[in-house]
Amino acid sequence: MELILRKAQENEYRAIIHLLASNDLPTADIYEKNITLFVGVHGSEIIATIGIETYGNVALLRSLCVKEGYKNQKVGEKMLSYLITLCKHENIEALYLLTRTAEHYFLRHGFEKITRENTPLHIQQTREFKDICPSSAVIMCLKL
C-alpha cells in the first residue's frame, strides 16, 4: 500500500476532526498555534493522522489515529516513525504523550511511563494535560 506522509493542510482539518472523533480522541484544541498535524494519505483519502505540540526542546504527541479498515497494516508505526524523525530533526529532546487506551502500543515503541509530577512544566500547562485528558490518563515519555 502506498502511503504518503505530510503536513496537513488547513482544508483537511474537517476530515481530521471526523477521524479523531470517530476514534474517541480529542479535537477541542487542534487549531492552537503550537499544534502541527500530519496526515497519512492513501490515494486521495486521509487514512491516518498524528500531531505534535511543541515547546522548545520538548513536545507533546497528539492523537495518533488510523482509520478503521487500515489498522493492523503498520500505518500507525509509519506515522509514529515519521513524527519521531521530524522531532529529532527539530532538536526535540523528549516526546511526551497522554493516553487512556494505547499504553501497551507506545511501550512497544520505546516510550516509558512517568508520573504527572515528572512531566515538564510546559507539558503540564497544555490544555490536553490540564483539561482535555482525565487525570487517570497514563503519561509517557520517549527520550530522543
ABEGO torsion letter per residue (X at the ends): XBBBBBBBBAAAAAAAAAAAAAAGBBAAAAABAABBBBBBBBEABBABBBBBBBBEABBBBBGBBBBBGABGAGAAAAAAAAAAAAAAAAGBABBBBBBAAAAAAAAAAGBBBBBAAABBAAAAABAAAAAABBAABBBBBBBX
